[in-house]
Amino acid sequence: MADTMTFDLVSPERKLASVEATSVNIPGMEGDMTAMPNHAAFLTTLRPGVVKVNNGNDVTEYVVTGGFAEVSAEGTTILAEEALLKSEATKEKLQALLERAEAELERAAAHENAEAARRVAGHKELLLRHSL
């Protein structure tokens, strides 16, 4: 049984991570989940939140605005709409992401309102947690 798995985090702008990990905490659309080596395969959408990559005693955190996560026995790949190191996520950057999500909610057609509202709620939660 392998003790680690491959973790990749990619956004349209850049590849943020390609490392070995013992576990990855993922902000799934239906709730938080943890991927580990030899995990059953699945694909999920992401809500705005923090991805936590564990490798023994080392933990690296990334802020994502949404996207997809693919988990398999060999590894986890996250394709993020936008992503940055949590240490780079200033209150001003998070506020700008929230304002953009709120503007998208205002422009959304009626059938898209529920999804846009979930994104706004996710960004508000992210901003609140970062402020603590």
N, C-alpha and C positions, 0 to 999 in steps of 0.2 A: 504494500500500500504506500503510495507516494505521500510525502509530508508536505509538498508544495505543489502549486499549480502556476501556470503562466497567467499574468494579468496584463491586459492592454487597455489603455484609455486613449481614444482618438476623438478629436473634434475636427470640424472642417478646416480650422486654421493650422492645427499641428497635432503631432503625436505627443501626449503628455507623459505617458508611462508605458514601459514594457519591462516588467519585473517578475520575479518569483514571489509568490505570496502564500501564506498559510490559510488566510481567509480574506474575503472581501464583503463588506457590508454595503448593501445596495438599497437606494431609496426607490423601491418599486411603486408603480402607480397604485397598487392595491395594498401596499404596506411595505415595511422594511423587511429585508431578507438577508441571509448570510450564505454566500457560496463558499464551498470548501473543496479541497482535492477529492476527486472521484464522485463529485456531485452528479445527481441525475440531470440530464440535459433539459433545458428549458430556455424560452425566450420571453422577455418581459419589456414593457415600456417603463420609462422612468419618469418620476415627478421631480420638480426642483428639490434639491437636497444635497446631502454630503455623502460621498463615497469614501469609505474608510478601508484602506488596504493594510492588512496586518502581515508582518513577516517576522515571527518570533517576537522580540521586544520592540521592534521598529514599527511605527504606525505612521502612514502618510494619508492625509485627507485632501480630497478634491471637492470643489463645489461644481455641481452640474445643474443645468437648467431644464433638462429633459433629454430624451433620446431612447436608446434601446440597450439592453444587456443580453448577451448570449452566454449561457453557462453550459459547460460540458465537463466531463470527467477530467479532461486535461487542462482546462483553464476557463477564464472569464474574460470576455471582451465587451467593453462599453463603447458605443458609438454615441457620443454626446452632442447635443445641439450646440452647446457652449460649455466649456469647462476651464477651470483654473485651480491652482493650488489654493487650499483654504487660507493659507498664510497671506495670499495676495488678495483675498476677498475683503476689501475694505467696506465699511458701512456705506460709503458713497457708491461703490460699484454695485453692491446688492440693492441699494435704493434705485439705481438706474435700471437694473433688471426688473424690479418690481414695477416701475413706472412704464416700462415697455410692455410688460404683460398686461397691465391695466389698459393701456392704449389698444392692445390687441383685443381685449374683451369688449371695449366700446365699438370696435370695427367689426366684430364677429357677427355673422349671420345668426339667425335664431337657432338653427340646428347645431351651431358650433358653440353656443353660449356655455353649455355645461362644461365642456373641455377647457374653454378659456377661463372660466371661473375657477376650475380646479388648479390651473396654472397660477392664477393670481394668489389663491390661498397658499399654494406651495411656496411661492416667493415670499409671502408675508411671514410664513413660518420660518423660512430660512433666514430672513432678516432679523426676526425676533430671537432665534437661537444664537445667531452670531453676536447679538448685542449683549447677551448674558455673560 
